[in-house]
Amino acid sequence: MSRQPTLKQLRYLCAVAEHGHFGHAARACHVSQSTLSAGILELESTLGTPLVERSHRQVLLTTLGADVVRRGRDILRDVEDLVTLCDAASEPFAGKMRLGVIPTVAPFILPRLLNRLREQHPGFQLFIREDLSQHLVDALHHGELDVLLLALPFPADSVETMNLFSDEFLLASPPGHGLAGNGKVRTEQLKGEGLLLLEDGHCLREHALEACKLRGSDVSVPYQATSLNTIVQMVANGIGITLLPRMAVDAQILSGTNVCVSEFTGRNVSRTIGLMWRRKTPRRAELRLLGEFVQGCHTE
């Protein structure tokens, strides 16, 4: 029987494909560049074909190399799931878990969640990555994360989701604004207003507009920010109005400002917070328990 590729060799090749650079890939794999290069040469020798085109400026995959990377990622993910299957056979929350969280949820949920998990499952190791939804979904598919905590719906293939709770949107306005201090407001009143939003890539932007049944052309956007804290300061300085999730307001994001908050009259002016995991994961039962933990933290 001919020699077969090793998992380490496949991991090296996938790292080169991801980083496009031997040095960066070696650092990501925690090995020297010479070790990584030798591993890929051994892989090419084993398979009997070149997989990488090497030049001084860049690293490119051959057509066959790209196919090997795609299959290699599936193999590495399946091996990771195999290990996870064995871990999941023991007591839930007894091993490690990698959780991806979006920035408009992380600071308002994680502190209580981590404290509660630490108290009830001190041996559980939860590793957190905070990033935009699409980046997290890509990492989930590549096997770099086990589960995501994000706003739903979000397009993704071969996944399952668990809705946890609704997060109501509130209108935040500077003092003296026509919509400030008038009790409940209607979403139609936002048309033509200067609405401060997060920049493209943040799903909160799309969910907020969709919840209010608004199109981008219905409002002017005088400023796009990378964080809710920045938007709050812009509202406090009279630049415009914005939509804030209830969880952020409950977490005192408006503390120290004079920003006014109003509720909307209609129902379902909200986003849905939930979990997402790979459909084939063997940790489904444990991930549902995690979802119940998050629900409990939200209602505390």
JOTAVEN-V110932 format. One record per residue. N is the residue number from 0. PHI is phi in degrees with one decimal (none if undefined). PSI is psi in radians with two decimals (NA if undefined). D_LAST is the distance of its C-alpha to the last C-alpha in Angstrom with 2 decimals. Layout:
N:PHI:PSI:D_LAST  N:PHI:PSI:D_LAST
This chain:
0:none:2.38:60.05  1:-69.1:2.74:59.24  2:-63.8:2.65:56.64  3:-116.6:2.66:53.10  4:-62.0:2.62:50.56  5:-95.5:2.80:48.08  6:-62.4:-0.64:44.33  7:-63.0:-0.73:44.82  8:-63.5:-0.75:47.45  9:-63.8:-0.66:45.29  10:-64.3:-0.70:42.41  11:-63.3:-0.79:44.86  12:-63.2:-0.76:46.15  13:-64.1:-0.61:42.74  14:-66.9:-0.72:41.86  15:-63.7:-0.71:45.12  16:-63.5:-0.66:44.39  17:-72.5:-0.74:40.97  18:-95.1:-0.36:42.20  19:65.9:0.38:45.79  20:-159.3:2.27:47.04  21:-65.0:-0.73:48.16  22:-63.6:-0.80:47.07  23:-65.2:-0.69:43.52  24:-65.8:-0.69:43.25  25:-63.5:-0.73:44.56  26:-63.6:-0.69:41.98  27:-65.5:-0.52:39.17  28:-92.7:-0.03:40.69  29:61.6:0.72:41.26  30:-134.7:2.94:45.00  31:-73.7:2.77:48.12  32:-64.1:-0.64:49.51  33:-65.7:-0.65:52.64  34:-64.8:-0.76:50.69  35:-65.4:-0.77:48.79  36:-61.3:-0.74:52.04  37:-64.1:-0.67:53.84  38:-63.1:-0.70:51.16  39:-72.0:-0.65:51.49  40:-61.8:-0.70:55.29  41:-63.8:-0.68:55.11  42:-63.6:-0.77:52.95  43:-63.0:-0.67:55.52  44:-66.4:-0.73:58.30  45:-63.2:-0.74:56.64  46:-84.6:-0.25:56.12  47:73.8:0.51:59.49  48:-157.9:2.54:58.41  49:-70.3:2.44:57.20  50:-114.6:-0.37:53.53  51:-129.9:2.36:53.24  52:-96.1:2.07:55.53  53:-102.6:2.35:55.79  54:-144.0:3.02:56.95  55:-69.8:-0.49:56.74  56:-97.1:-0.59:54.30  57:-152.5:2.91:51.98  58:-119.9:2.17:51.15  59:-120.0:2.57:51.40  60:-87.1:2.50:50.94  61:-71.1:2.94:53.83  62:-58.5:-0.76:53.30  63:-68.8:-0.62:53.21  64:-59.9:-0.71:50.98  65:-63.4:-0.66:48.34  66:-66.4:-0.70:48.53  67:-64.0:-0.69:48.21  68:-62.0:-0.79:45.10  69:-60.5:-0.79:43.44  70:-70.8:-0.62:44.34  71:-63.4:-0.71:43.53  72:-61.7:-0.69:39.96  73:-63.5:-0.72:39.60  74:-64.2:-0.80:41.14  75:-63.7:-0.68:38.92  76:-66.6:-0.70:35.78  77:-65.2:-0.66:37.09  78:-65.6:-0.72:37.82  79:-61.3:-0.72:34.33  80:-66.6:-0.57:33.00  81:-63.1:-0.77:35.51  82:-63.9:-0.74:34.17  83:-62.8:-0.64:30.60  84:-58.8:-0.74:31.79  85:-68.6:-0.69:33.02  86:-64.0:-0.70:29.88  87:-69.0:-0.32:27.79  88:-70.9:-0.32:30.13  89:-87.6:-2.91:28.69  90:-62.6:2.38:25.27  91:-57.4:2.58:22.40  92:59.6:0.65:20.95  93:-107.2:-0.19:24.12  94:-118.5:-2.32:25.77  95:-116.9:2.65:25.21  96:-146.9:2.47:23.47  97:-111.6:2.04:24.02  98:-113.7:2.24:21.30  99:-101.3:2.37:22.22  100:-135.6:2.45:19.82  101:-80.2:2.68:20.95  102:-63.9:-0.42:20.91  103:-87.9:0.14:19.01  104:-123.4:-0.72:15.91  105:-49.3:-0.95:16.34  106:-70.8:-0.24:15.55  107:-101.6:-0.25:12.31  108:-115.9:-0.72:10.79  109:-60.1:-0.74:13.00  110:-55.3:-0.83:12.25  111:-69.4:-0.69:8.82  112:-62.6:-0.82:10.48  113:-66.0:-0.69:13.62  114:-63.1:-0.75:12.45  115:-67.9:-0.71:10.85  116:-65.8:-0.68:14.05  117:-63.8:-0.66:16.23  118:-70.1:-0.75:15.16  119:-92.0:-0.43:15.63  120:-138.2:1.26:18.39  121:-62.3:-0.39:20.29  122:-87.1:-0.07:23.20  123:-79.5:2.30:21.48  124:-110.4:1.95:22.72  125:-110.5:2.03:20.82  126:-99.0:2.31:23.02  127:-111.5:2.37:21.73  128:-125.0:2.16:23.95  129:-102.9:2.20:23.00  130:-165.1:3.06:25.51  131:-69.7:2.73:26.45  132:-55.7:-0.83:25.90  133:-64.6:-0.69:29.58  134:-62.8:-0.69:29.97  135:-67.7:-0.71:27.06  136:-63.5:-0.72:28.53  137:-60.8:-0.75:31.89  138:-65.2:-0.63:30.54  139:-62.2:-0.80:28.93  140:-66.1:-0.54:32.33  141:-82.9:-0.01:34.14  142:80.8:0.21:32.12  143:-83.5:-0.33:30.70  144:-130.9:2.67:27.06  145:-95.9:-0.56:25.53  146:-157.9:2.63:22.65  147:-119.9:2.52:21.40  148:-115.0:1.92:18.09  149:-153.6:3.14:19.44  150:-89.9:2.35:19.97  151:-113.2:2.69:22.02  152:-80.3:2.72:24.78  153:-142.6:2.28:26.67  154:-66.0:2.24:30.18  155:-163.2:2.52:30.73  156:-95.4:2.67:33.11  157:56.1:0.73:32.71  158:-129.3:2.86:28.92  159:-121.4:2.64:26.30  160:-128.3:2.75:22.98  161:-134.4:1.91:19.76  162:-69.5:2.33:17.93  163:-107.1:-0.89:14.13  164:-166.0:2.85:13.10  165:-92.7:2.44:14.90  166:-117.3:1.84:14.51  167:-67.1:2.48:16.52  168:-89.9:2.42:19.33  169:-120.6:2.60:20.16  170:-88.9:2.20:23.61  171:-109.9:2.18:24.09  172:-132.5:2.66:27.54  173:-75.4:2.68:29.61  174:-56.3:2.44:30.78  175:89.5:-0.18:33.88  176:-69.2:2.62:33.24  177:-61.5:-0.42:34.31  178:-98.8:0.00:30.90  179:-86.8:2.39:29.04  180:73.8:0.30:28.22  181:-104.1:0.42:29.39  182:71.4:-2.39:26.30  183:-80.6:2.56:25.61  184:-119.8:2.79:27.81  185:-97.9:2.55:29.37  186:-62.5:-0.49:29.28  187:-63.7:-0.42:33.09  188:-70.2:-0.20:33.17  189:-79.8:-0.31:32.13  190:-61.4:2.30:35.45  191:85.5:-0.09:37.75  192:-83.2:2.77:35.14  193:-83.3:1.77:34.71  194:-103.3:2.05:31.40  195:-79.6:2.24:30.08  196:-132.2:2.81:28.75  197:-71.8:2.71:27.98  198:-69.0:2.90:31.10  199:-54.8:2.48:32.17  200:108.4:-0.43:30.36  201:-86.4:2.08:26.82  202:-66.4:-0.35:25.59  203:-58.5:-0.61:23.47  204:-58.8:-0.94:26.90  205:-67.7:-0.69:28.07  206:-66.4:-0.63:24.88  207:-66.8:-0.81:24.80  208:-64.5:-0.73:28.49  209:-64.9:-0.72:28.26  210:-62.6:-0.59:25.42  211:-91.9:0.09:27.64  212:55.3:0.79:30.71  213:-115.1:2.58:32.40  214:-102.6:2.84:34.89  215:-58.0:-0.54:35.53  216:-76.6:-0.21:38.74  217:-77.5:-0.33:37.05  218:-132.0:2.74:35.72  219:-94.5:2.60:37.11  220:-121.6:1.58:35.21  221:-71.0:-0.29:36.45  222:-158.7:2.40:34.29  223:-117.7:2.28:32.40  224:-117.0:2.92:29.99  225:-98.9:-0.13:28.50  226:-149.2:2.72:25.10  227:-66.6:-0.60:22.78  228:-61.7:-0.68:23.36  229:-65.9:-0.75:27.07  230:-61.8:-0.72:26.77  231:-59.0:-0.74:24.88  232:-66.3:-0.61:27.79  233:-66.0:-0.73:30.30  234:-63.1:-0.77:28.83  235:-60.3:-0.46:28.85  236:-97.0:0.24:32.52  237:77.9:0.31:33.46  238:-75.5:-0.50:34.14  239:173.2:-2.88:32.35  240:-116.4:2.95:29.17  241:-152.8:3.01:26.41  242:-110.6:2.18:23.51  243:-116.6:2.45:20.10  244:-68.5:2.52:17.00  245:-55.5:-0.67:14.21  246:-62.9:-0.55:11.88  247:-72.0:-0.71:14.69  248:-66.5:-0.74:15.06  249:-62.6:-0.48:11.47  250:-86.6:0.21:12.13  251:69.4:0.64:15.23  252:-67.4:-0.35:17.83  253:-92.9:0.07:20.08  254:-57.6:2.30:20.12  255:85.6:0.04:23.78  256:-115.5:2.95:25.09  257:-107.9:0.40:26.43  258:-66.3:2.38:25.23  259:-94.8:2.50:24.66  260:-119.5:2.35:22.03  261:-130.2:2.56:22.90  262:-90.8:2.83:21.47  263:-96.2:2.66:23.77  264:-76.8:-0.61:25.49  265:-77.6:2.85:25.59  266:-86.2:2.84:23.21  267:61.4:0.45:22.04  268:-86.1:1.31:22.26  269:-159.3:3.01:19.59  270:-118.9:2.78:19.38  271:-104.2:2.21:18.06  272:-98.9:2.34:16.08  273:-157.5:-3.14:17.20  274:-105.6:2.67:18.92  275:-136.4:2.37:22.70  276:-144.0:2.89:25.00  277:-66.2:2.47:28.74  278:-61.7:-0.55:30.06  279:-92.1:0.08:32.05  280:-61.7:2.45:29.43  281:-83.9:0.01:29.59  282:-100.9:0.36:25.90  283:-53.6:-0.80:24.66  284:-63.6:-0.73:23.07  285:-67.5:-0.64:21.33  286:-69.0:-0.58:20.11  287:-67.7:-0.62:18.65  288:-63.2:-0.68:16.73  289:-61.6:-0.71:15.50  290:-59.4:-0.69:14.46  291:-67.1:-0.59:12.41  292:-61.8:-0.79:10.74  293:-63.8:-0.72:10.08  294:-60.4:-0.75:8.83  295:-62.9:-0.69:6.28  296:-66.6:-0.60:5.31  297:-69.0:-0.58:5.68  298:-91.1:-0.10:3.82  299:-64.8:NA:0.00
